[in-house]
Amino acid sequence: MDMLHIEKTYSSFDREEFLEYFNEKGRNLGNGKFAGKGWEVIVGDEFMRMVGAFPFKSLKLKILVEEGISEDFLEDLRKSFLRGGG
């Protein structure tokens, strides 16, 4: 099965939130790396990113996922880290 390499940047989330999420979904391989059936993720370190004049805490996820499960995997990730504001 073909694997997709995806890199996503998230802002305004704590790294710990992603570590907990992926720890519940798969095996913790240490150093921010997790794996499950058909996927692997590396949770990067937090860094500050400027959006205009505003600094935001950010981090990157490096995702390797089988093409056949990628839509469901990414949809679940999106829903789990969806936040609204106003």
C-alpha positions in Angstrom: 0.0 0.0 0.0 1.2 3.5 -0.8 2.2 5.7 2.1 1.6 9.5 2.2 4.1 11.8 3.9 2.2 14.8 5.4 3.6 17.7 7.5 1.0 19.8 9.4 1.6 22.8 11.6 -0.7 23.5 14.5 -0.8 26.7 16.5 -2.2 27.5 20.0 -2.1 23.9 21.2 0.2 22.4 23.8 2.6 19.6 22.7 1.3 17.6 25.6 -2.2 17.5 24.0 -0.8 15.8 20.9 1.3 13.4 23.0 -1.8 12.3 24.9 -3.9 12.0 21.8 -1.5 9.8 19.9 -0.6 7.8 23.1 -4.3 6.8 23.2 -4.4 6.0 19.5 -1.2 3.9 19.2 2.1 2.8 20.6 4.5 5.3 22.1 7.9 4.7 20.5 9.6 7.5 22.6 10.8 11.0 21.7 7.5 12.1 20.4 7.1 9.2 17.9 3.9 7.1 17.8 2.7 4.3 15.6 -0.5 2.4 14.9 -1.9 0.2 12.2 -1.0 1.9 9.0 0.4 5.1 10.4 3.4 6.8 12.2 3.6 10.3 13.6 6.4 12.4 15.0 5.2 15.2 17.3 7.7 18.1 17.0 8.9 20.5 19.6 7.0 23.7 20.3 8.2 26.9 18.7 6.9 30.5 18.4 5.5 31.6 15.0 4.5 35.1 14.2 1.2 35.7 12.4 1.3 39.3 11.6 2.3 41.0 14.8 1.0 38.2 17.0 3.2 35.4 18.3 1.6 31.9 18.5 2.9 28.8 20.1 3.1 26.2 17.3 4.4 22.7 16.6 4.7 20.4 13.6 3.4 16.9 13.1 5.2 14.6 10.6 2.7 12.0 9.5 3.3 8.8 7.5 0.0 7.2 6.7 -1.3 4.5 4.4 -3.3 6.0 1.5 -6.3 3.8 2.2 -6.8 5.1 5.7 -5.5 8.6 5.3 -8.9 10.4 4.9 -10.3 8.8 8.1 -7.0 9.3 10.0 -6.8 13.0 9.1 -10.5 13.6 9.7 -10.3 12.2 13.2 -7.2 14.4 13.9 -9.0 17.5 12.6 -12.1 16.8 14.7 -10.0 16.2 17.8 -8.2 19.5 17.5 -11.0 21.7 16.2 -11.5 24.8 18.2 -13.7 27.8 17.7 -13.3 31.3 18.9 -15.1 34.5 18.8 
